[in-house]
Amino acid sequence: MKQYMKTKNICNYNQRDQSYQILIKVLLIMVLYRIMKVGILPFVLVKISIFELLLPILLIISCILLCYGGYYIGEKFLSKNQYKEEECLIDGILLGLLLPVKTPFWMILIAVFLTIFIGRYFYDGTPIGMPSLIGILGIIAFSIWLQMCHLDSLNIDSILLEFIEGYPLNEISIVSIYLGGVGELVSKTSPILCILAFLYLRKNIKWRIPVYFIGTYFILLIFSNYFISNSWVNIFKYFGVGNIIFLSLFCAADMRTTPVTNVGQILFAVFLGIFTYIGTFFFTSYLTIILSILISNFFTPLYDYFGNYYGLKYCSEYTKY
């Protein structure tokens, strides 16, 4: 286990500086896509006002600036040089992509607080996507609680619509789904863009995790739905409107606390796919994937223990020694 811990540190810290820069570039492309899809294009078609045109830009800027503010406070009063500015920027961009465009400012404040002070500083050594997922999970839970309190004046229903994925799939074509014609979240409406991002990032992330995760989940989805609906189209529609591709790429395939052994990454991804599939019987797929990723990270030492036990190589695609 000592050899495993030493190798884990080498793999994580040697690779992450360069990977952060590449990851930020890809996320900025996602931001531009969302601004074009939700803001510029509807404005050109005279479907939204100029204020609604600015909403996706304001959301991203607010999340980034608030994350930097929380980062500054955390580094000044809680710790010294514990995190890099690139990590803070990634947190802000991910929040801006995962939150609905019309999220009220006070809810953004809650999400940023949970991301920075709970996700970053309370849980030391969390993965890149995990702090943002804690913020999103808190917003979902808080929105459900407000809806149960029947506070209709806060317009919570429109926010929850993106989280519960209440889309009429029978009325939507599969081409529209995969080209981004459903909903407003880039994480749930641009699977093709996410696949292209994976092809670009595959040398800078632990590519086994998204591949085996999506493969496991998709196989289980086929066995459970094909015999019921008897339609491949419906299966691909359901898979397309979910956010499994985005979250598996930018949140599950992190560098900090996921396994570093090859077999550990495969075990992590396979069990993550199984957990996600089982959870969809009780929750929405969005909430299920977030919970599965957060819970699975706690089993990382166990997965790497098996990888170390069988003497497999450590993250050979990243570091040569």
URVENJO-V583215 format. One record per pair of residues at least 24 apart in sequence whose C-alpha atoms are under 10 Angstrom apart, sorted by the first residue. I is the first residue (numbers start at 1). J is the second residue. Records with the same first field share a line. If there is no record, write none. Layout:
I->J + J
This chain:
1->301 + 304 + 305 + 308 + 309
3->308
4->259 + 260 + 261 + 301 + 304 + 305 + 307 + 308 + 309 + 314
5->260 + 301 + 304
7->260 + 261 + 314 + 315 + 319 + 321
8->255 + 256 + 257 + 258 + 259 + 260 + 261 + 304 + 314 + 315
9->256 + 257 + 260
10->260 + 314 + 315 + 318 + 319
11->255 + 256 + 260 + 314 + 315 + 316 + 317 + 318 + 319 + 320
12->254 + 255 + 256 + 257 + 258 + 260 + 315 + 318 + 319
13->255 + 256
14->318 + 319
15->204 + 205 + 255 + 318 + 319
16->87 + 204 + 205 + 254 + 255 + 256
17->84 + 86 + 87
18->204
19->201 + 203 + 204 + 205 + 255
20->84 + 86 + 87 + 89 + 90 + 128 + 204 + 255
21->86 + 87 + 90
22->200 + 201 + 204
23->86 + 90 + 197 + 200 + 201 + 204 + 205 + 250
24->86 + 87 + 89 + 90 + 93 + 94
26->194 + 196 + 197 + 198 + 200 + 201 + 250
27->90 + 93 + 94 + 97 + 197 + 250
28->90 + 93 + 94 + 97
29->193 + 197
30->93 + 94 + 97 + 186 + 187 + 190 + 193 + 194 + 197
31->56 + 57 + 60 + 93 + 94 + 96 + 97 + 186
32->56 + 57
33->180 + 186 + 190 + 193
34->96 + 97 + 101 + 180 + 184 + 185 + 186 + 187 + 189 + 190
35->60 + 101 + 184 + 186
37->180 + 181 + 184 + 185 + 186
38->101 + 183 + 184 + 185 + 186
39->101 + 184
52->101 + 102
54->101
55->100 + 101 + 102 + 103
56->96 + 97 + 99 + 100 + 101 + 102 + 184
57->96 + 101
58->96 + 101 + 105
59->92 + 93 + 95 + 96 + 97 + 99 + 100 + 101 + 102 + 103 + 104 + 105 + 108
60->92 + 93 + 94 + 95 + 96 + 97 + 99 + 101
61->92 + 93 + 96
62->92 + 93 + 95 + 96 + 105 + 108 + 109 + 112
63->89 + 91 + 92 + 93 + 94 + 95 + 96 + 97 + 99 + 105 + 108 + 109 + 111 + 112
64->88 + 89 + 90 + 91 + 92 + 93 + 94 + 95 + 96 + 112
65->89 + 92 + 112
66->92 + 108 + 109 + 111 + 112 + 113 + 116
67->91 + 92 + 93 + 95 + 109 + 111 + 112 + 113 + 115 + 116 + 117
68->92 + 112 + 116
69->112 + 116
70->112 + 113 + 115 + 116 + 117
71->116 + 117 + 120 + 121
73->116 + 117
74->116 + 117 + 120 + 121
75->121
78->117 + 121 + 122
79->121
82->120 + 121 + 124 + 125
83->120 + 121 + 125
87->120 + 127 + 128 + 129
88->115 + 116 + 120 + 128 + 131
90->128 + 129 + 132 + 250
91->115 + 116 + 119 + 120 + 128 + 129 + 130 + 131 + 132 + 133 + 135
92->116 + 132
93->132
94->128 + 129 + 131 + 132 + 133 + 136 + 187 + 247 + 250 + 251
95->129 + 131 + 132 + 133 + 135 + 136
96->132 + 185
97->184 + 185 + 186 + 187 + 188
98->132 + 133 + 135 + 136 + 162 + 163 + 184 + 185 + 186 + 187 + 188 + 243 + 246 + 247
99->135 + 136 + 139 + 140 + 159 + 162 + 163 + 184 + 185 + 186 + 187
100->158 + 159 + 160 + 161 + 162 + 163 + 183 + 184 + 185 + 186
101->159 + 162 + 184 + 185
102->155 + 156 + 158 + 159 + 184
103->139 + 155 + 156 + 158 + 159 + 160
104->154 + 155 + 156 + 159
107->135 + 138 + 139 + 142 + 143
108->135 + 136 + 139
109->135
110->135 + 136 + 138 + 139 + 142
111->135 + 136 + 137 + 138 + 139 + 140
112->136
113->138
114->138 + 139
125->256 + 257
126->254 + 255 + 256 + 257 + 258 + 294 + 297 + 298
127->251 + 252 + 253 + 254 + 255 + 256 + 257 + 258 + 294 + 297
128->250 + 251 + 252 + 253 + 254 + 255 + 256 + 257
129->247 + 248 + 249 + 250 + 251 + 252 + 253 + 254 + 255 + 256 + 290 + 293 + 294
130->250 + 251 + 252 + 254 + 257 + 290 + 293 + 294 + 297
131->251 + 294
132->251 + 290
133->247 + 251 + 287 + 289 + 290 + 291 + 293 + 294
134->290 + 291 + 294
136->163 + 287 + 290
137->286 + 287 + 290 + 291 + 294
139->163
140->164 + 286 + 287
141->287
162->188 + 286
163->188 + 242 + 243 + 284 + 285 + 286 + 287
164->242 + 283 + 284 + 285 + 286 + 287
165->238 + 241 + 242 + 243 + 284 + 285 + 286
166->241 + 284
167->238 + 241
169->234 + 237 + 238 + 241
170->234 + 237
172->237
173->233 + 234 + 237
174->233 + 234 + 236 + 237 + 238 + 240 + 241
175->237 + 240
176->237 + 240
177->236 + 237 + 238 + 239 + 240 + 241
178->236 + 237 + 239 + 240 + 241
179->240
180->240 + 241
181->241
182->240 + 241
183->241
185->243
186->243 + 246
187->241 + 242 + 243 + 244 + 245 + 246 + 247 + 250
188->239 + 240 + 241 + 242 + 243 + 244 + 245 + 246 + 247 + 286
189->240 + 241 + 242 + 243 + 246
190->240 + 241 + 242 + 243 + 245 + 246
191->239 + 240 + 241 + 242 + 243 + 244 + 245 + 246
192->240 + 245
193->245 + 246
194->243 + 245 + 246 + 247 + 248 + 249 + 250
195->245 + 246 + 249
197->246 + 249 + 250
198->245 + 246 + 248 + 249 + 250
201->249 + 250
202->249
203->317 + 318
204->253 + 254 + 255 + 317 + 318
205->249 + 250 + 253 + 254 + 255 + 317 + 318
206->249 + 252 + 253 + 254 + 255 + 258 + 259 + 260 + 262 + 265 + 315 + 317 + 318
207->248 + 249 + 253 + 254 + 265 + 266 + 317
208->253 + 262 + 263 + 264 + 265 + 266 + 267 + 268 + 269 + 270
209->248 + 249 + 252 + 253 + 254 + 258 + 259 + 262 + 264 + 265 + 266 + 267 + 268 + 269 + 270 + 272 + 273
210->244 + 245 + 246 + 247 + 248 + 249 + 250 + 251 + 252 + 253 + 265 + 266 + 269 + 270 + 272 + 273
211->245 + 248 + 249 + 253 + 266 + 269 + 270
212->248 + 265 + 266 + 267 + 268 + 269 + 270 + 271 + 272 + 273
213->244 + 245 + 248 + 249 + 252 + 253 + 265 + 266 + 267 + 268 + 269 + 270 + 271 + 272 + 273 + 274 + 276
214->239 + 244 + 245 + 248 + 249 + 269 + 270 + 272 + 273
215->269 + 270 + 273
216->269 + 270 + 271 + 272 + 273 + 274 + 276 + 277
217->244 + 269 + 270 + 271 + 272 + 273 + 274 + 275 + 276 + 277 + 278
218->273 + 277
219->273 + 277
220->273 + 274 + 277 + 278
221->277
224->277
238->285
239->285
241->285 + 286
242->284 + 285 + 286 + 289
243->285 + 286 + 287 + 289 + 290
244->273 + 276 + 285 + 286 + 288 + 289 + 290
247->286 + 289 + 290 + 293
248->272 + 273 + 289 + 290 + 293
251->290 + 293 + 294
252->289 + 290 + 292 + 293 + 294 + 296 + 297
253->293
256->297
257->297 + 298 + 299 + 300 + 301
258->293 + 296 + 297 + 298 + 299 + 300 + 301 + 303 + 304
259->297 + 299 + 300 + 301 + 302 + 303 + 304 + 305 + 307 + 314 + 315
260->300 + 301 + 303 + 304 + 307 + 308 + 313 + 314 + 315 + 316 + 318
261->303 + 304 + 305 + 306 + 307 + 308 + 311 + 312 + 313 + 314 + 315 + 316
262->303 + 304 + 307 + 308 + 312 + 313 + 314 + 315 + 316 + 317
263->303 + 304 + 305 + 306 + 307 + 308 + 310 + 311 + 312 + 313 + 314 + 315
264->300 + 301 + 302 + 303 + 304 + 305 + 306 + 307 + 308 + 312 + 314
265->300 + 303 + 304 + 307 + 315
266->303 + 307
267->300 + 302 + 303 + 304 + 306 + 307
268->293 + 296 + 297 + 299 + 300 + 302 + 303 + 304
269->293 + 296
271->296
272->296 + 297
